[in-house]
Amino acid sequence: MTTSYVLSPEAADRLDRLFRLHNTRLLGFAVSRTRDHAAAEDVVSETWLRAALSLHQLRADDDRAYGWLRSIAFRAAVDRYRPRSASETPEDFTDVLTSRALPPAPAAEDDALAYEDLTDCQAIVFKLKAQGLSDLRIAQRIGRSETAVRKRKHAGARRLRASLALAG
């Protein structure tokens, strides 16, 4: 379920001012915590989303805003690396895998030919995703929104599934 929130014009202006004042410094803090620039960008994006939702908690003086934002960024970084639930702990499934016959894998040529069905934009997104870039980094690199990248990724995945189903 997707919930949308609308900021008042005053809150949007305030958030914009805070962003211009503190984003670079906040990104530096996130990089020091995550040790990965792409992960730090994701943490900072999450920080701004959380800040927008709880902007009413920040008092009128924006002098203390960086500390408030930094605490949100710290929690976002911790949440990024915290396991989601106890059920996600690694388990040993070797017995299950060895006792079960796996279906034969399709030939690699079929997989390579399936990529020809992608549009140029979808192929670019898949190549960048295969290099380990986040959706945000891909969006910045190709000059599109993160939503456009996700749509191309999902549309491309549908085309690949359909192409592989016809081949198989």
C-alpha positions in Angstrom: 0.0 0.0 0.0 1.4 3.4 -1.0 0.6 6.4 1.2 1.2 9.9 -0.2 1.8 12.9 1.9 1.4 16.5 0.8 3.6 19.2 2.4 2.2 22.6 2.9 3.9 25.3 0.9 5.6 26.7 4.0 6.8 23.2 5.0 8.1 22.6 1.5 10.0 25.9 1.5 11.5 25.1 4.9 12.5 21.6 3.8 14.1 23.1 0.7 16.0 25.6 2.7 17.3 22.9 5.1 18.2 20.7 2.1 20.3 23.5 0.5 22.0 24.2 3.9 22.8 20.7 5.1 22.6 18.2 2.3 26.4 18.2 1.4 27.4 17.9 5.1 24.8 15.2 5.7 26.1 13.2 2.8 29.6 13.4 4.2 28.3 12.1 7.5 26.5 9.3 5.8 29.6 8.3 3.8 31.6 8.2 7.1 29.0 5.8 8.5 28.4 3.5 5.5 31.9 3.7 3.8 30.1 3.5 0.5 29.1 6.5 -1.5 26.1 4.9 -3.2 24.8 3.5 0.1 25.3 6.9 1.7 23.2 8.6 -1.0 20.4 6.1 -0.3 20.7 6.8 3.4 20.5 10.6 2.8 17.5 10.1 0.5 15.8 8.1 3.3 16.8 10.9 5.7 15.1 13.6 3.7 11.9 11.4 3.4 11.8 10.9 7.1 12.6 14.6 7.8 9.7 15.6 5.5 7.3 13.3 7.5 8.5 14.7 10.9 9.3 18.3 10.0 6.6 19.4 12.5 8.9 18.2 15.3 11.7 20.6 14.5 11.3 23.9 16.3 11.4 27.2 14.5 15.1 27.8 15.0 16.9 26.0 12.2 20.3 26.4 14.0 19.8 23.0 15.5 18.5 21.4 12.4 21.7 19.7 11.4 21.9 17.7 14.7 18.3 16.7 14.2 19.0 15.7 10.6 22.1 13.9 11.6 20.2 11.8 14.2 17.7 10.8 11.5 20.5 9.9 9.1 22.2 7.8 11.8 18.9 5.9 12.3 18.5 5.5 8.6 22.0 4.1 8.3 21.4 1.6 11.1 18.1 0.5 9.6 19.8 -0.1 6.3 22.2 -2.7 7.8 19.8 -4.1 10.4 18.3 -7.5 9.5 14.6 -7.1 8.7 13.4 -10.0 10.8 14.6 -13.1 12.6 13.3 -15.2 9.7 15.9 -13.7 7.4 18.8 -15.3 9.3 20.9 -17.6 7.1 20.1 -21.2 7.2 21.8 -24.3 5.8 19.7 -25.6 2.9 22.3 -28.0 1.5 20.4 -31.1 2.4 17.2 -29.8 0.8 19.1 -28.8 -2.4 21.1 -32.0 -2.8 18.0 -34.2 -2.3 16.0 -32.3 -4.9 16.5 -32.7 -8.7 16.9 -29.3 -10.3 15.3 -28.6 -13.8 17.8 -28.3 -16.6 19.0 -24.7 -17.1 18.3 -23.1 -20.5 21.3 -22.6 -22.8 23.2 -19.3 -22.2 22.6 -18.3 -25.8 18.8 -18.1 -25.1 19.5 -15.7 -22.2 21.7 -13.5 -24.4 19.2 -13.5 -27.2 16.5 -12.5 -24.8 18.3 -9.2 -24.1 17.8 -8.2 -27.8 14.1 -7.8 -27.0 14.8 -4.9 -24.6 14.5 -1.3 -25.8 17.7 0.7 -25.7 16.7 2.5 -22.5 15.8 -0.7 -20.8 19.1 -2.3 -21.8 21.0 0.7 -20.5 19.2 0.4 -17.1 19.9 -3.4 -16.9 23.6 -2.9 -17.8 24.0 -0.2 -15.1 22.1 -2.3 -12.6 24.3 -5.3 -13.3 27.3 -3.0 -12.4 25.8 -2.7 -8.9 24.4 0.9 -9.2 21.4 1.9 -7.2 18.2 3.1 -9.0 19.1 6.6 -7.7 22.6 6.5 -9.2 21.2 5.1 -12.5 18.7 8.0 -12.6 21.4 10.5 -12.1 23.6 9.0 -14.7 20.9 8.8 -17.5 19.2 12.0 -16.5 15.8 10.6 -15.6 13.8 10.2 -12.5 14.2 7.3 -10.1 10.6 6.3 -10.9 11.4 6.2 -14.6 14.3 3.9 -13.9 12.1 1.6 -11.9 9.5 1.5 -14.6 12.1 0.7 -17.3 13.5 -2.0 -15.0 10.1 -3.6 -14.4 9.0 -3.3 -18.0 12.3 -4.9 -19.1 11.9 -7.7 -16.7 8.4 -8.4 -18.1 9.9 -8.5 -21.6 12.7 -10.8 -20.5 10.3 -13.2 -18.8 8.0 -13.3 -21.8 11.0 -13.8 -24.2 12.4 -16.6 -22.1 9.0 -18.3 -21.8 8.7 -18.3 -25.6 12.2 -19.7 -26.0 11.6 -22.4 -23.4 
